[in-house]
Amino acid sequence: MTAITINIPNSDVSFFKKMIKKMGWTYTMAGEESQVTKPHLYDPETGEYLNDKTMKAIEEAHEDMKHGRLKSYDSVDAMFKDLGINV
């Protein structure tokens, strides 16, 4: 990771804080504790980063998979077979 020091006019600080958070980056302001944000996934189709609610849902799904509460299938046929659905 690379650190960059920049000076921003006081009137623009809130704008830059929002932009830095949206990009999933971190920042430290003189006199404040480090503001650490989790990286967000980028959606190339929309050109946007996923919001916190979506990121939380993805993290929960990963936890569920890790603990066997969510299954993954190689095909729809395999899923139907596991669920007892005859096609």
N, CA, C and O atoms as a GROMACS GRO file, in nm:
protein
  348
    1MET      N    1   0.085  -0.117   0.000
    1MET     CA    2   0.000   0.000   0.000
    1MET      C    3   0.089   0.123   0.000
    1MET      O    4   0.196   0.124   0.062
    2THR      N    5   0.046   0.226  -0.069
    2THR     CA    6   0.121   0.351  -0.077
    2THR      C    7   0.046   0.460  -0.002
    2THR      O    8  -0.077   0.471  -0.011
    3ALA      N    9   0.119   0.541   0.073
    3ALA     CA   10   0.060   0.653   0.145
    3ALA      C   11   0.088   0.781   0.068
    3ALA      O   12   0.198   0.802   0.019
    4ILE      N   13  -0.014   0.867   0.059
    4ILE     CA   14  -0.001   0.996  -0.008
    4ILE      C   15  -0.052   1.103   0.088
    4ILE      O   16  -0.158   1.086   0.149
    5THR      N   17   0.020   1.211   0.101
    5THR     CA   18  -0.022   1.323   0.184
    5THR      C   19  -0.069   1.435   0.094
    5THR      O   20   0.003   1.478   0.004
    6ILE      N   21  -0.192   1.483   0.118
    6ILE     CA   22  -0.244   1.595   0.039
    6ILE      C   23  -0.305   1.697   0.134
    6ILE      O   24  -0.350   1.663   0.244
    7ASN      N   25  -0.305   1.822   0.092
    7ASN     CA   26  -0.370   1.928   0.168
    7ASN      C   27  -0.497   1.967   0.095
    7ASN      O   28  -0.495   1.998  -0.024
    8ILE      N   29  -0.610   1.964   0.168
    8ILE     CA   30  -0.740   1.992   0.110
    8ILE      C   31  -0.801   2.112   0.183
    8ILE      O   32  -0.796   2.118   0.306
    9PRO      N   33  -0.858   2.205   0.108
    9PRO     CA   34  -0.926   2.317   0.176
    9PRO      C   35  -1.038   2.264   0.267
    9PRO      O   36  -1.106   2.167   0.233
   10ASN      N   37  -1.056   2.328   0.382
   10ASN     CA   38  -1.157   2.284   0.479
   10ASN      C   39  -1.296   2.268   0.415
   10ASN      O   40  -1.372   2.179   0.454
   11SER      N   41  -1.328   2.353   0.320
   11SER     CA   42  -1.461   2.348   0.259
   11SER      C   43  -1.482   2.221   0.175
   11SER      O   44  -1.596   2.186   0.145
   12ASP      N   45  -1.374   2.152   0.136
   12ASP     CA   46  -1.385   2.034   0.051
   12ASP      C   47  -1.361   1.902   0.125
   12ASP      O   48  -1.369   1.795   0.064
   13VAL      N   49  -1.333   1.907   0.255
   13VAL     CA   50  -1.297   1.788   0.330
   13VAL      C   51  -1.408   1.683   0.327
   13VAL      O   52  -1.381   1.566   0.300
   14SER      N   53  -1.533   1.723   0.352
   14SER     CA   54  -1.642   1.624   0.356
   14SER      C   55  -1.660   1.557   0.221
   14SER      O   56  -1.689   1.438   0.214
   15PHE      N   57  -1.643   1.632   0.112
   15PHE     CA   58  -1.654   1.575  -0.022
   15PHE      C   59  -1.547   1.466  -0.042
   15PHE      O   60  -1.578   1.357  -0.090
   16PHE      N   61  -1.424   1.496  -0.006
   16PHE     CA   62  -1.316   1.400  -0.024
   16PHE      C   63  -1.331   1.278   0.067
   16PHE      O   64  -1.298   1.166   0.027
   17LYS      N   65  -1.381   1.300   0.189
   17LYS     CA   66  -1.405   1.186   0.278
   17LYS      C   67  -1.506   1.090   0.214
   17LYS      O   68  -1.485   0.968   0.216
   18LYS      N   69  -1.614   1.143   0.158
   18LYS     CA   70  -1.715   1.059   0.093
   18LYS      C   71  -1.657   0.984  -0.027
   18LYS      O   72  -1.684   0.866  -0.045
   19MET      N   73  -1.578   1.053  -0.107
   19MET     CA   74  -1.519   0.991  -0.225
   19MET      C   75  -1.420   0.880  -0.185
   19MET      O   76  -1.419   0.774  -0.247
   20ILE      N   77  -1.340   0.905  -0.084
   20ILE     CA   78  -1.243   0.805  -0.038
   20ILE      C   79  -1.317   0.682   0.014
   20ILE      O   80  -1.277   0.569  -0.014
   21LYS      N   81  -1.424   0.703   0.090
   21LYS     CA   82  -1.503   0.590   0.142
   21LYS      C   83  -1.567   0.513   0.028
   21LYS      O   84  -1.568   0.390   0.028
   22LYS      N   85  -1.621   0.584  -0.069
   22LYS     CA   86  -1.687   0.519  -0.184
   22LYS      C   87  -1.588   0.433  -0.262
   22LYS      O   88  -1.626   0.328  -0.314
   23MET      N   89  -1.464   0.474  -0.270
   23MET     CA   90  -1.362   0.398  -0.342
   23MET      C   91  -1.310   0.280  -0.260
   23MET      O   92  -1.235   0.197  -0.312
   24GLY      N   93  -1.349   0.270  -0.132
   24GLY     CA   94  -1.304   0.161  -0.049
   24GLY      C   95  -1.162   0.181   0.002
   24GLY      O   96  -1.096   0.085   0.043
   25TRP      N   97  -1.116   0.305   0.001
   25TRP     CA   98  -0.981   0.336   0.048
   25TRP      C   99  -0.985   0.376   0.194
   25TRP      O  100  -1.092   0.384   0.254
   26THR      N  101  -0.868   0.401   0.252
   26THR     CA  102  -0.859   0.448   0.389
   26THR      C  103  -0.793   0.586   0.390
   26THR      O  104  -0.723   0.624   0.296
   27TYR      N  105  -0.816   0.660   0.496
   27TYR     CA  106  -0.750   0.789   0.511
   27TYR      C  107  -0.721   0.816   0.657
   27TYR      O  108  -0.787   0.762   0.746
   28THR      N  109  -0.624   0.901   0.681
   28THR     CA  110  -0.591   0.948   0.815
   28THR      C  111  -0.582   1.099   0.808
   28THR      O  112  -0.513   1.154   0.722
   29MET      N  113  -0.652   1.165   0.899
   29MET     CA  114  -0.646   1.311   0.904
   29MET      C  115  -0.563   1.351   1.025
   29MET      O  116  -0.570   1.287   1.130
   30ALA      N  117  -0.486   1.456   1.010
   30ALA     CA  118  -0.406   1.506   1.122
   30ALA      C  119  -0.497   1.535   1.239
   30ALA      O  120  -0.597   1.606   1.224
   31GLY      N  121  -0.464   1.480   1.355
   31GLY     CA  122  -0.543   1.503   1.475
   31GLY      C  123  -0.660   1.407   1.492
   31GLY      O  124  -0.732   1.416   1.592
   32GLU      N  125  -0.682   1.317   1.398
   32GLU     CA  126  -0.790   1.218   1.410
   32GLU      C  127  -0.732   1.078   1.400
   32GLU      O  128  -0.622   1.058   1.350
   33GLU      N  129  -0.810   0.981   1.451
   33GLU     CA  130  -0.770   0.842   1.437
   33GLU      C  131  -0.793   0.799   1.293
   33GLU      O  132  -0.871   0.860   1.220
   34SER      N  133  -0.724   0.694   1.253
   34SER     CA  134  -0.737   0.642   1.118
   34SER      C  135  -0.881   0.601   1.089
   34SER      O  136  -0.946   0.538   1.172
   35GLN      N  137  -0.930   0.638   0.972
   35GLN     CA  138  -1.063   0.599   0.926
   35GLN      C  139  -1.048   0.482   0.831
   35GLN      O  140  -1.012   0.499   0.715
   36VAL      N  141  -1.074   0.363   0.881
   36VAL     CA  142  -1.054   0.243   0.801
   36VAL      C  143  -1.188   0.195   0.748
   36VAL      O  144  -1.284   0.178   0.824
   37THR      N  145  -1.194   0.173   0.619
   37THR     CA  146  -1.315   0.119   0.558
   37THR      C  147  -1.279  -0.010   0.488
   37THR      O  148  -1.167  -0.028   0.442
   38LYS      N  149  -1.376  -0.100   0.481
   38LYS     CA  150  -1.353  -0.224   0.408
   38LYS      C  151  -1.359  -0.196   0.259
   38LYS      O  152  -1.436  -0.111   0.214
   39PRO      N  153  -1.277  -0.267   0.181
   39PRO     CA  154  -1.286  -0.248   0.037
   39PRO      C  155  -1.422  -0.295  -0.014
   39PRO      O  156  -1.478  -0.393   0.036
   40HIS      N  157  -1.474  -0.227  -0.112
   40HIS     CA  158  -1.601  -0.263  -0.173
   40HIS      C  159  -1.577  -0.321  -0.311
   40HIS      O  160  -1.480  -0.287  -0.379
   41LEU      N  161  -1.666  -0.409  -0.352
   41LEU     CA  162  -1.655  -0.469  -0.484
   41LEU      C  163  -1.700  -0.370  -0.590
   41LEU      O  164  -1.794  -0.293  -0.570
   42TYR      N  165  -1.634  -0.373  -0.703
   42TYR     CA  166  -1.663  -0.285  -0.814
   42TYR      C  167  -1.747  -0.358  -0.917
   42TYR      O  168  -1.716  -0.471  -0.953
   43ASP      N  169  -1.854  -0.295  -0.965
   43ASP     CA  170  -1.940  -0.352  -1.069
   43ASP      C  171  -1.908  -0.284  -1.201
   43ASP      O  172  -1.950  -0.170  -1.223
   44PRO      N  173  -1.836  -0.352  -1.290
   44PRO     CA  174  -1.796  -0.288  -1.416
   44PRO      C  175  -1.914  -0.255  -1.507
   44PRO      O  176  -1.904  -0.167  -1.592
   45GLU      N  177  -2.027  -0.324  -1.489
   45GLU     CA  178  -2.144  -0.295  -1.572
   45GLU      C  179  -2.205  -0.159  -1.540
   45GLU      O  180  -2.249  -0.087  -1.630
   46THR      N  181  -2.209  -0.124  -1.412
   46THR     CA  182  -2.268   0.003  -1.372
   46THR      C  183  -2.163   0.111  -1.347
   46THR      O  184  -2.195   0.230  -1.344
   47GLY      N  185  -2.038   0.068  -1.329
   47GLY     CA  186  -1.933   0.164  -1.297
   47GLY      C  187  -1.938   0.211  -1.154
   47GLY      O  188  -1.881   0.315  -1.120
   48GLU      N  189  -2.007   0.135  -1.067
   48GLU     CA  190  -2.022   0.175  -0.928
   48GLU      C  191  -1.969   0.067  -0.835
   48GLU      O  192  -1.949  -0.048  -0.874
   49TYR      N  193  -1.948   0.107  -0.711
   49TYR     CA  194  -1.908   0.013  -0.607
   49TYR      C  195  -2.034  -0.032  -0.534
   49TYR      O  196  -2.129   0.045  -0.520
   50LEU      N  197  -2.036  -0.156  -0.488
   50LEU     CA  198  -2.152  -0.208  -0.417
   50LEU      C  199  -2.166  -0.137  -0.283
   50LEU      O  200  -2.066  -0.104  -0.218
   51ASN      N  201  -2.290  -0.114  -0.242
   51ASN     CA  202  -2.312  -0.041  -0.117
   51ASN      C  203  -2.294  -0.133   0.005
   51ASN      O  204  -2.275  -0.254  -0.010
   52ASP      N  205  -2.298  -0.074   0.124
   52ASP     CA  206  -2.273  -0.149   0.247
   52ASP      C  207  -2.373  -0.263   0.268
   52ASP      O  208  -2.334  -0.370   0.316
   53LYS      N  209  -2.500  -0.242   0.233
   53LYS     CA  210  -2.602  -0.345   0.251
   53LYS      C  211  -2.570  -0.468   0.164
   53LYS      O  212  -2.581  -0.582   0.210
   54THR      N  213  -2.530  -0.444   0.040
   54THR     CA  214  -2.495  -0.554  -0.050
   54THR      C  215  -2.369  -0.624  -0.002
   54THR      O  216  -2.362  -0.747  -0.004
   55MET      N  217  -2.270  -0.548   0.042
   55MET     CA  218  -2.146  -0.607   0.093
   55MET      C  219  -2.174  -0.695   0.214
   55MET      O  220  -2.116  -0.803   0.229
   56LYS      N  221  -2.265  -0.650   0.303
   56LYS     CA  222  -2.300  -0.729   0.421
   56LYS      C  223  -2.366  -0.860   0.380
   56LYS      O  224  -2.337  -0.965   0.437
   57ALA      N  225  -2.455  -0.855   0.280
   57ALA     CA  226  -2.522  -0.977   0.232
   57ALA      C  227  -2.422  -1.076   0.174
   57ALA      O  228  -2.433  -1.196   0.195
   58ILE      N  229  -2.323  -1.025   0.101
   58ILE     CA  230  -2.219  -1.111   0.043
   58ILE      C  231  -2.136  -1.175   0.155
   58ILE      O  232  -2.109  -1.295   0.151
   59GLU      N  233  -2.097  -1.094   0.254
   59GLU     CA  234  -2.019  -1.147   0.367
   59GLU      C  235  -2.097  -1.254   0.443
   59GLU      O  236  -2.041  -1.356   0.484
   60GLU      N  237  -2.228  -1.231   0.463
   60GLU     CA  238  -2.311  -1.329   0.533
   60GLU      C  239  -2.322  -1.459   0.452
   60GLU      O  240  -2.319  -1.567   0.510
   61ALA      N  241  -2.334  -1.448   0.321
   61ALA     CA  242  -2.342  -1.567   0.236
   61ALA      C  243  -2.212  -1.647   0.245
   61ALA      O  244  -2.215  -1.770   0.251
   62HIS      N  245  -2.098  -1.577   0.247
   62HIS     CA  246  -1.969  -1.647   0.261
   62HIS      C  247  -1.961  -1.720   0.395
   62HIS      O  248  -1.913  -1.833   0.401
   63GLU      N  249  -2.007  -1.655   0.502
   63GLU     CA  250  -2.009  -1.719   0.634
   63GLU      C  251  -2.101  -1.841   0.634
   63GLU      O  252  -2.066  -1.946   0.689
   64ASP      N  253  -2.218  -1.827   0.572
   64ASP     CA  254  -2.311  -1.939   0.565
   64ASP      C  255  -2.251  -2.057   0.488
   64ASP      O  256  -2.269  -2.172   0.528
   65MET      N  257  -2.180  -2.028   0.380
   65MET     CA  258  -2.116  -2.136   0.303
   65MET      C  259  -2.008  -2.204   0.386
   65MET      O  260  -1.994  -2.326   0.385
   66LYS      N  261  -1.933  -2.123   0.459
   66LYS     CA  262  -1.824  -2.176   0.540
   66LYS      C  263  -1.876  -2.270   0.649
   66LYS      O  264  -1.810  -2.368   0.684
   67HIS      N  265  -1.994  -2.240   0.702
   67HIS     CA  266  -2.050  -2.320   0.810
   67HIS      C  267  -2.155  -2.421   0.762
   67HIS      O  268  -2.226  -2.480   0.843
   68GLY      N  269  -2.164  -2.440   0.631
   68GLY     CA  270  -2.253  -2.541   0.576
   68GLY      C  271  -2.400  -2.505   0.576
   68GLY      O  272  -2.485  -2.592   0.557
   69ARG      N  273  -2.433  -2.378   0.597
   69ARG     CA  274  -2.573  -2.336   0.597
   69ARG      C  275  -2.622  -2.296   0.459
   69ARG      O  276  -2.741  -2.274   0.438
   70LEU      N  277  -2.530  -2.289   0.364
   70LEU     CA  278  -2.563  -2.252   0.227
   70LEU      C  279  -2.488  -2.346   0.136
   70LEU      O  280  -2.368  -2.370   0.154
   71LYS      N  281  -2.557  -2.400   0.036
   71LYS     CA  282  -2.494  -2.496  -0.053
   71LYS      C  283  -2.466  -2.433  -0.188
   71LYS      O  284  -2.531  -2.338  -0.229
   72SER      N  285  -2.367  -2.490  -0.254
   72SER     CA  286  -2.331  -2.449  -0.389
   72SER      C  287  -2.343  -2.571  -0.479
   72SER      O  288  -2.306  -2.682  -0.440
   73TYR      N  289  -2.396  -2.552  -0.597
   73TYR     CA  290  -2.415  -2.662  -0.691
   73TYR      C  291  -2.343  -2.633  -0.822
   73TYR      O  292  -2.327  -2.518  -0.862
   74ASP      N  293  -2.299  -2.740  -0.887
   74ASP     CA  294  -2.232  -2.727  -1.016
   74ASP      C  295  -2.331  -2.706  -1.130
   74ASP      O  296  -2.296  -2.654  -1.235
   75SER      N  297  -2.457  -2.746  -1.107
   75SER     CA  298  -2.558  -2.730  -1.211
   75SER      C  299  -2.696  -2.724  -1.148
   75SER      O  300  -2.714  -2.759  -1.031
   76VAL      N  301  -2.793  -2.680  -1.226
   76VAL     CA  302  -2.931  -2.676  -1.180
   76VAL      C  303  -2.980  -2.818  -1.157
   76VAL      O  304  -3.055  -2.844  -1.062
   77ASP      N  305  -2.940  -2.911  -1.243
   77ASP     CA  306  -2.980  -3.051  -1.228
   77ASP      C  307  -2.932  -3.107  -1.093
   77ASP      O  308  -3.007  -3.177  -1.026
   78ALA      N  309  -2.809  -3.076  -1.054
   78ALA     CA  310  -2.756  -3.122  -0.927
   78ALA      C  311  -2.835  -3.064  -0.810
   78ALA      O  312  -2.860  -3.132  -0.711
   79MET      N  313  -2.874  -2.937  -0.823
   79MET     CA  314  -2.952  -2.873  -0.718
   79MET      C  315  -3.089  -2.940  -0.708
   79MET      O  316  -3.134  -2.973  -0.598
   80PHE      N  317  -3.157  -2.960  -0.822
   80PHE     CA  318  -3.287  -3.025  -0.821
   80PHE      C  319  -3.279  -3.164  -0.759
   80PHE      O  320  -3.365  -3.202  -0.680
   81LYS      N  321  -3.176  -3.239  -0.796
   81LYS     CA  322  -3.160  -3.374  -0.743
   81LYS      C  323  -3.144  -3.370  -0.592
   81LYS      O  324  -3.206  -3.450  -0.522
   82ASP      N  325  -3.062  -3.278  -0.540
   82ASP     CA  326  -3.040  -3.265  -0.397
   82ASP      C  327  -3.168  -3.226  -0.324
   82ASP      O  328  -3.191  -3.268  -0.210
   83LEU      N  329  -3.250  -3.146  -0.389
   83LEU     CA  330  -3.376  -3.100  -0.329
   83LEU      C  331  -3.490  -3.201  -0.349
   83LEU      O  332  -3.601  -3.181  -0.298
   84GLY      N  333  -3.463  -3.308  -0.424
   84GLY     CA  334  -3.566  -3.409  -0.447
   84GLY      C  335  -3.667  -3.369  -0.550
   84GLY      O  336  -3.780  -3.418  -0.549
   85ILE      N  337  -3.629  -3.282  -0.640
   85ILE     CA  338  -3.720  -3.237  -0.746
   85ILE      C  339  -3.687  -3.316  -0.872
   85ILE      O  340  -3.574  -3.315  -0.921
   86ASN      N  341  -3.790  -3.385  -0.924
   86ASN     CA  342  -3.770  -3.463  -1.047
   86ASN      C  343  -3.812  -3.379  -1.166
   86ASN      O  344  -3.925  -3.330  -1.174
   87VAL      N  345  -3.720  -3.364  -1.258
   87VAL     CA  346  -3.748  -3.283  -1.377
   87VAL      C  347  -3.764  -3.373  -1.497
   87VAL      O  348  -3.789  -3.324  -1.608
   0.00000   0.00000   0.00000
